Amino acid sequence: MSRTALIAVIAVLAVAAGVFAYQAHERDENTLDISVSPSGVKVD
């Protein structure tokens, strides 16, 4: 495998990892957590 092809593969993997991390972050930010306990209701 040539050096250019290896760099291209690494770049594609890095971009894919970045997209996955961004989507995971957005999914965590857009969740609504409602907890009901004896002390009351908590909304996060």
BELQUIDA-V622003 format. One line per field, one symbol per residue. ss: DSSP state (a for helix, b for strand, c for the rest). phi: phi as a letter, one per 40 degrees, with the letter a starting at -180 (. if undefined). A space follows every 10 residues. Layout:
ss = ???
phi = ???
This chain:
ss = ccaaaaaaaa aaaaaaaaaa aaaaaaaaac cccbbbbccb bbbc
phi = .ccccccccc cccccccccc cccccccccc cbbbbbbdch bbbb
